[in-house]
Amino acid sequence: MNLLEISDLAASVANQPILRGIDLNVGAGEVHAIMGPNGSGKSTLANVIAGREDYQIDRGRIALEGQEITTLSPEERAHRGLFLAFQYPIEIPGVSNMEFLKAAVDSHAQANGNPEITAVDFMQMARNAAEQLGLNPEFLKRGVNE
């Protein structure tokens, strides 16, 4: 099964057709690059997949792990791990990466009906993840996007 399946996707913005029949299958662990000139629909595709409300799906299907997601809200898609991030994010003064990650993990747990992880357990989990990724654990104390 593909992780992400897009079939015959057509979409528009403000009644202006942009996408006209996109097909894309992405398997787990695969990396795909979508390239094209300005105005070719790359950002529109990303926004449609993420569920931005000002983008209209005219036809087609988007499935994540075999489950149709076109009717899900952006928040529901994010809880399943599908969301857009900023290319040039702003700093969030006073909020550490650890606090930000804990809030994200708690939100994901809540969306799945699971209890929040304790702060102590989360700190240990985050430090272990940083070690596995070869990140300096001091990164967790830094402010978000500093």
C-alpha positions in Angstrom: 0.0 0.0 0.0 1.2 3.5 -0.8 1.6 6.0 2.1 0.0 8.8 0.0 -2.2 8.2 -3.1 -3.5 11.0 -5.3 -5.7 10.1 -8.2 -7.1 12.3 -10.9 -7.0 15.4 -8.6 -8.4 18.5 -10.0 -8.6 21.6 -7.9 -9.3 25.3 -8.1 -8.9 28.6 -6.2 -11.6 31.3 -6.4 -13.2 29.4 -9.3 -9.9 29.4 -11.2 -8.9 25.8 -12.2 -5.2 25.2 -11.3 -4.8 21.4 -11.0 -6.2 19.3 -13.8 -5.8 15.6 -13.1 -2.8 15.0 -10.9 -1.8 11.4 -10.1 0.9 10.7 -7.5 1.8 7.6 -5.4 4.3 7.9 -2.6 5.4 4.7 -0.8 6.8 4.6 2.7 10.4 5.8 2.8 10.3 7.3 -0.6 11.3 10.8 -1.4 9.6 12.7 -4.3 10.5 16.1 -5.6 7.8 18.2 -7.4 9.3 20.7 -9.7 8.0 23.2 -12.2 7.9 26.8 -13.2 6.1 29.5 -11.2 2.4 29.1 -11.5 2.4 25.4 -12.4 0.5 24.4 -9.3 3.1 23.1 -6.9 1.9 25.2 -4.0 -1.7 24.6 -4.9 -1.1 20.9 -4.7 0.6 21.2 -1.3 -2.3 23.4 0.0 -5.0 21.0 -1.3 -3.3 18.0 0.3 -3.0 19.9 3.6 -6.7 20.8 3.4 -6.6 24.6 3.2 -10.2 25.7 3.1 -9.9 28.3 0.3 -8.8 25.5 -2.2 -11.7 23.6 -3.8 -11.3 20.0 -4.9 -13.2 19.6 -8.1 -12.6 15.9 -8.6 -10.3 13.1 -7.6 -9.1 11.4 -4.5 -6.4 11.9 -1.9 -5.7 8.9 0.5 -3.3 8.7 3.3 -2.4 5.1 4.3 -5.4 3.9 2.3 -7.9 6.3 4.1 -9.6 9.0 2.1 -8.8 12.4 3.6 -10.4 14.9 1.3 -13.3 15.5 3.7 -11.0 15.9 6.8 -10.2 19.3 8.3 -6.6 20.5 8.2 -6.4 19.8 11.9 -7.5 16.2 11.4 -5.0 15.8 8.6 -2.2 17.2 10.9 -3.1 14.7 13.6 -2.4 12.0 11.0 0.9 13.6 10.3 0.1 15.5 7.1 0.6 19.3 7.4 2.5 22.2 5.9 5.4 23.9 7.6 6.8 27.4 6.9 9.8 27.6 4.6 11.1 30.6 6.7 9.5 30.2 10.1 9.6 33.1 12.6 11.1 32.8 16.1 8.7 32.2 19.0 10.3 34.1 21.9 9.9 32.4 25.3 8.9 29.0 24.0 11.6 26.3 24.0 11.8 23.5 21.4 11.1 21.1 24.3 7.8 22.9 25.3 6.8 23.1 21.6 7.4 19.4 21.0 5.6 18.4 24.2 2.5 20.4 23.1 2.6 18.7 19.7 2.9 15.2 21.2 0.1 16.0 23.7 -2.1 17.2 20.9 -1.5 14.1 18.9 -2.2 11.9 21.9 -5.4 13.7 22.7 -6.6 13.4 19.0 -6.1 9.7 19.2 -7.8 9.3 22.6 -4.6 8.6 24.5 -3.4 10.2 27.7 -0.8 12.9 27.7 2.8 11.8 28.4 4.2 13.1 31.7 6.8 15.9 31.5 9.5 13.6 32.9 8.8 10.8 30.4 8.6 13.2 27.6 12.0 14.8 28.5 13.6 11.3 28.5 12.0 10.5 25.2 13.1 13.7 23.6 16.7 13.3 24.9 16.8 9.8 23.5 15.5 10.9 20.1 18.0 13.7 20.0 20.8 11.2 20.8 19.6 8.8 18.1 19.5 11.7 15.6 23.0 13.0 16.6 21.5 16.3 17.8 23.1 18.2 20.6 20.5 17.9 23.5 21.0 21.7 24.2 18.9 22.2 21.0 15.9 21.2 23.1 16.4 24.1 25.4 16.7 26.7 22.6 13.7 28.9 21.6 11.6 27.7 18.7 13.2 28.7 15.4 16.1 30.5 17.0 
